[in-house]
Every structure is written in C-alpha cells, then in structure tokens.
Amino acid sequence: MRIKYIRRHIMIKKEFGEHILSGKKTTTIRLGKVVPKAREVIIHSGGRPIAKAVITGVTYKHVYELT
C-alpha cells in the first residue's frame, strides 16, 4: 500500500467548513495510509484558511468498518 503524507495544510469542502468551526465535525477520512508530517495543520475551506488544528491521533480502518 502506498503511503501518503499530510503536510501543513488540509483541504476540506466548503460545506464542511461551518461544521468544523462549530465543533460538529472533528474527524476526517482519507483513503489509503495517510501519515501526518506535522502535529499542527491549517484547515482550508472554500479556498481560504479557516482554522488551525492539532492532530491528536490517527486511526486506520477498512472501508467496511466505517459507519
């Protein structure tokens, strides 16, 4: 399996930006094995940065394990 890296920026669809800012959305799903390069990242939504976030943990799951 190919490993992908999350650098300092995470791109999120515009529709999820408000959910992130209100605290309703606290996780994200990425396909494949994704490894963060930095603990602190900047979240972008709608083409602009909206927040800084700290990655507290990474969990790997198979697609059939998602609800």
C-alpha positions in Angstrom: 0.0 0.0 0.0 1.3 3.4 -0.9 1.8 5.9 1.9 0.5 9.5 1.5 1.6 12.3 3.8 -0.4 15.2 5.3 1.7 18.2 5.3 0.8 21.6 7.0 -2.5 22.1 5.1 -5.7 20.1 4.8 -8.3 20.9 2.2 -12.0 20.5 3.2 -15.1 21.0 1.1 -16.8 24.4 1.7 -19.9 22.7 3.0 -17.9 21.2 5.9 -16.2 24.4 6.9 -19.1 25.6 9.2 -19.3 22.2 10.8 -15.6 22.3 11.7 -15.9 25.8 13.1 -19.0 24.9 15.2 -17.3 21.8 16.5 -19.8 19.3 14.9 -17.1 17.9 12.7 -13.9 16.7 14.5 -12.7 13.9 12.2 -11.8 13.4 8.6 -11.5 10.3 6.4 -8.7 9.9 3.9 -8.2 6.9 1.6 -5.1 4.8 1.8 -2.4 5.0 4.5 -2.1 8.7 5.4 0.7 9.8 7.8 0.8 13.3 9.2 4.1 15.2 8.8 3.2 17.9 11.3 1.1 17.8 14.5 -0.4 21.2 13.8 -2.2 21.8 10.5 -4.1 24.6 8.8 -7.6 23.7 7.6 -8.7 25.3 4.3 -12.4 25.5 3.2 -13.8 27.4 0.3 -10.3 28.4 -0.9 -9.3 30.1 2.3 -7.8 29.1 5.6 -10.4 28.9 8.3 -8.7 27.3 11.3 -5.6 25.8 12.9 -5.9 22.2 14.3 -3.8 19.8 16.3 -3.8 16.2 15.2 -4.2 14.1 18.4 -4.4 10.7 16.8 -4.6 8.7 13.6 -6.7 5.5 13.3 -6.6 3.2 10.3 -9.8 1.4 9.4 -11.1 -0.7 6.5 -14.0 0.7 4.5 -16.4 -1.9 5.8 -15.6 -0.8 9.4 -17.0 2.8 8.7 -20.5 3.6 9.8 
